[in-house]
Amino acid sequence: MIFTLKINIMVESSEVKLMPNSIIEKIRTRWIAIDSMAGVGLDPDMERIPREIWDQVGGKHNYGDGYSLFNQRIIEATSPYVVDYKINSSFYQGPEGRKALQFTFDYLKNNYPDIVRVCDGKFADIGNTAEVIAREVFENLDADAVLLNPYMGFDAIEPFTKYKDKLVILCVNTSNPSANSIQSLELANGVPLWKHILDISMNEWNKNGNIIPVLSATHPANLQGIRDIIGQAPILLAGVGSQGGDLPQSIPFCLDDSDYGIMISSSRGILYPPRVEGEDYIEASKREIQKLRNSINEAKRNYIN
């Protein structure tokens, strides 16, 4: 069933002219340096973290230390293959969680400064609250980038965009199962809502050249012609892995002029992979991030060759 919103809005797609942005350049430099567009989501789950971690920190009541140690080990194992670490702040609750969140950002900044630090909060709130969140994310945590929900409009986004040397990643077309019931609603001119949000965010809100989108590999047809709307902006491509996104069909639409252009993060598949006999969790995580990196590069090669 297709629902139609009776809103008479014209969407005019145009080539996005990105201003120089240090984090976008950081992403592009990293793509080329390691020939990878893979990333890792650091979403610690107390019940799935290996027992040996809890033994080393004295038990699960010290979960801040456990999350910190687990993240450190995963980072050390996967960093040679990773463009970004996406840290979902919702997994870091309470004083212990907050301690682990700060540790993880500090550890990445001090030890792996070439890797992009993304705070995944999908925050959306009115302007004065957004200002408080922006200070926390960009000043206290010193994240390079933040994930936001754009569906409250520009006043919920603007405080973040004012940090010109940071990056704002907008969840425009997402991979969760019920996203289509909202994001694919058609406007009066036949344009789906998500594509209107993409157009205005990249061409009206993006005055500082520091907005890029989240798009979904679970809807490859939606990606056709996407570069005509967003130009050379990086894409955080969601839905690859456990959510069933189609990488080979998505890649041709998403590559930029340098044959990169995408960041694809996996969390559970990297953090808690099945192990073969005699394999520890570090070896398993390294195997899985290499597998993700290789599958992305194979899909790219099959297209460009």
C-alpha positions in Angstrom: 0.0 0.0 0.0 1.3 3.5 -0.9 0.4 6.4 1.2 0.5 9.9 -0.2 1.2 13.0 1.8 -0.6 16.0 0.4 2.4 18.3 0.5 3.3 20.3 -2.5 7.1 20.4 -2.3 9.4 20.4 -5.2 12.7 18.6 -5.0 15.4 19.9 -7.2 18.5 17.7 -7.2 21.8 19.3 -7.9 25.5 18.5 -7.6 26.6 19.1 -4.0 29.6 21.4 -3.7 31.3 20.2 -0.5 33.5 22.7 1.3 36.8 21.4 2.6 36.2 19.4 5.8 38.9 17.8 7.8 37.0 14.7 8.8 35.9 14.0 5.2 39.5 14.3 4.2 40.4 12.0 7.0 38.0 9.4 5.7 39.3 9.7 2.1 42.9 9.5 3.3 42.1 6.4 5.3 40.3 4.7 2.5 43.3 4.9 0.3 45.9 4.2 2.9 44.4 0.8 3.9 42.3 0.1 0.8 39.3 -0.6 2.9 35.8 0.9 3.4 35.0 -1.3 6.5 34.2 -0.1 10.0 33.4 -1.6 13.3 30.5 -0.7 15.7 31.6 -0.9 19.3 28.3 -1.9 21.0 29.3 -3.9 24.1 26.8 -6.5 25.3 27.5 -7.7 28.8 26.1 -11.2 28.3 28.1 -11.7 25.1 31.5 -10.4 26.1 33.9 -13.3 26.7 34.2 -14.6 30.2 38.0 -14.0 30.2 37.3 -10.2 30.1 35.2 -10.3 33.2 37.8 -12.5 35.0 40.5 -9.9 34.2 38.5 -7.0 35.6 37.1 -8.7 38.7 33.5 -9.4 37.6 30.6 -7.9 35.7 29.9 -5.3 38.5 33.0 -3.6 37.1 31.4 -3.4 33.7 33.0 0.0 32.9 36.4 -1.7 33.1 35.1 -4.7 31.2 33.7 -2.7 28.3 36.9 -0.6 28.2 39.1 -3.7 28.0 36.9 -5.5 25.5 36.8 -2.4 23.2 40.6 -2.0 23.5 41.2 -5.6 22.5 38.8 -5.4 19.6 40.4 -2.1 18.4 43.9 -3.6 18.6 42.8 -6.6 16.5 40.8 -4.8 13.8 42.5 -1.4 13.4 44.6 -2.3 10.4 41.4 -2.9 8.3 39.1 -0.1 9.7 38.2 3.3 8.4 35.9 4.2 11.4 34.8 3.0 14.8 31.1 3.7 15.4 30.4 3.9 19.1 26.7 3.7 20.0 26.4 5.7 23.2 23.1 3.9 24.2 25.2 0.8 25.1 27.1 2.8 27.7 24.7 3.5 30.5 25.3 4.6 34.1 28.5 5.9 35.6 30.4 2.8 34.7 29.2 2.9 31.1 30.0 6.6 30.8 33.5 5.8 32.0 33.9 3.2 29.3 32.5 5.6 26.7 35.1 8.3 27.5 37.9 5.7 27.7 37.0 4.4 24.2 37.1 7.8 22.6 40.3 8.8 24.4 42.0 5.5 23.5 41.1 5.9 19.9 42.2 9.6 19.8 45.5 8.9 21.5 46.5 5.6 19.8 44.7 5.6 16.4 44.2 9.2 15.4 43.9 8.3 11.7 40.7 6.3 12.3 37.4 8.2 12.4 35.6 8.3 15.7 31.9 8.3 15.3 29.4 8.8 18.1 26.2 6.9 17.2 23.4 8.5 19.2 20.8 9.2 16.5 20.0 12.2 18.6 17.1 14.5 17.8 15.9 17.3 20.0 15.0 21.0 20.1 17.7 23.5 19.6 18.8 24.3 23.1 18.9 20.6 24.1 20.8 19.8 20.8 23.4 22.4 21.8 24.1 20.6 25.0 24.4 17.3 23.2 26.7 18.8 20.6 29.0 20.1 23.3 29.1 16.7 24.9 29.8 14.8 21.7 32.2 17.2 20.0 34.0 18.8 23.0 33.9 16.4 25.9 34.1 13.1 23.9 35.9 14.8 21.0 34.2 12.6 18.4 35.0 13.3 14.8 31.4 12.6 13.7 27.9 12.1 15.1 24.8 10.2 13.9 21.6 12.2 14.0 17.9 11.7 13.2 16.9 14.5 10.7 13.2 14.0 10.9 12.7 16.8 13.5 14.0 19.3 11.0 17.0 21.7 10.8 16.8 23.3 14.2 17.6 19.9 15.8 20.6 19.6 13.5 22.0 23.1 13.2 23.9 23.2 16.6 26.0 20.2 15.4 26.7 21.6 12.0 28.1 24.8 13.6 31.2 22.7 14.5 32.7 23.2 11.0 35.6 20.8 11.5 33.3 17.9 12.6 31.0 15.7 10.6 27.2 15.3 10.9 25.9 12.0 9.6 22.1 12.0 9.0 20.0 8.8 9.2 18.1 9.6 6.0 17.2 6.1 4.7 17.8 3.4 7.3 17.7 -0.4 7.3 15.4 -1.2 10.2 12.4 -3.2 9.1 9.6 -0.6 9.6 11.6 2.4 8.2 9.7 2.2 4.9 6.4 2.9 6.6 7.6 6.4 7.3 10.6 7.2 5.1 9.0 5.9 1.9 5.8 8.0 2.2 5.3 9.8 -1.1 4.9 13.6 -1.2 2.4 15.1 -3.6 5.0 15.3 -6.4 5.7 11.6 -6.1 9.1 12.0 -4.3 9.5 9.7 -1.3 10.0 11.5 2.0 13.5 10.2 2.6 14.7 11.5 -0.8 13.3 15.0 0.1 15.1 14.9 3.4 18.3 13.9 1.6 17.9 16.7 -0.9 17.3 19.5 1.6 19.9 18.2 4.1 22.6 18.1 1.4 21.6 21.2 -0.5 20.0 23.6 2.0 21.2 22.6 5.5 24.8 21.8 4.4 26.1 25.4 4.5 29.4 24.3 6.2 29.9 21.2 3.9 29.9 18.8 6.9 26.7 16.7 6.4 26.7 13.3 4.9 23.9 10.6 4.7 23.1 7.2 6.1 21.6 5.2 3.2 20.5 1.6 3.2 21.8 -1.4 1.3 18.5 -3.2 2.0 16.9 -1.1 -0.6 19.4 -1.1 -3.5 16.9 0.4 -6.0 16.7 3.5 -3.8 20.4 4.1 -4.5 20.2 4.5 -8.2 21.2 8.0 -9.2 22.2 8.9 -5.6 25.4 10.5 -6.7 23.4 13.0 -8.7 22.0 14.3 -5.5 24.9 14.1 -3.1 27.9 14.5 -5.4 31.1 13.1 -3.9 30.0 13.1 -0.3 30.8 9.9 1.7 28.0 7.6 2.4 27.5 5.5 5.6 25.9 2.4 4.1 23.7 0.6 6.6 22.2 -2.9 6.5 25.1 -4.9 5.3 25.6 -8.2 7.2 22.9 -9.5 9.6 20.2 -7.2 8.2 20.6 -8.7 4.7 21.7 -5.7 2.6 22.7 -6.4 -0.9 26.3 -5.3 -1.3 27.0 -6.2 -4.9 23.8 -4.4 -6.1 24.4 -1.4 -3.9 28.1 -0.8 -4.6 27.7 0.4 -8.2 25.5 3.3 -7.2 27.5 4.3 -4.2 31.1 4.5 -5.3 32.6 8.0 -5.8 34.9 9.2 -8.5 37.9 7.6 -6.7 36.2 4.2 -6.5 35.7 4.5 -2.8 33.0 6.7 -1.2 31.4 4.3 1.4 31.7 3.4 5.1 30.2 0.1 6.1 30.2 -0.8 9.7 29.5 -4.2 11.3 29.0 -4.5 15.1 27.7 -7.9 16.2 29.3 -9.8 13.4 32.8 -8.5 14.4 32.4 -8.3 18.2 30.7 -11.7 18.7 31.6 -14.0 15.8 31.3 -17.7 15.9 34.6 -19.4 16.6 36.2 -22.4 15.0 37.9 -24.9 17.2 41.0 -23.6 18.9 40.3 -20.0 17.9 40.0 -17.2 20.5 37.7 -14.2 20.1 40.5 -11.9 19.0 41.4 -14.2 16.1 37.7 -14.6 15.2 37.1 -10.8 15.2 40.2 -10.2 13.0 39.0 -12.9 10.6 35.5 -11.3 10.3 36.8 -7.7 9.8 39.1 -9.0 7.0 36.1 -10.9 5.5 34.0 -7.7 5.5 36.9 -5.7 4.0 37.4 -8.3 1.3 33.7 -8.7 0.4 33.4 -4.9 -0.1 36.5 -4.8 -2.2 35.4 -7.8 -4.2 32.1 -6.2 -5.0 33.9 -3.0 -6.0 36.3 -4.9 -8.3 33.5 -6.9 -9.9 31.9 -3.6 -10.8 34.8 -1.5 -12.0 36.4 -4.3 -13.9 
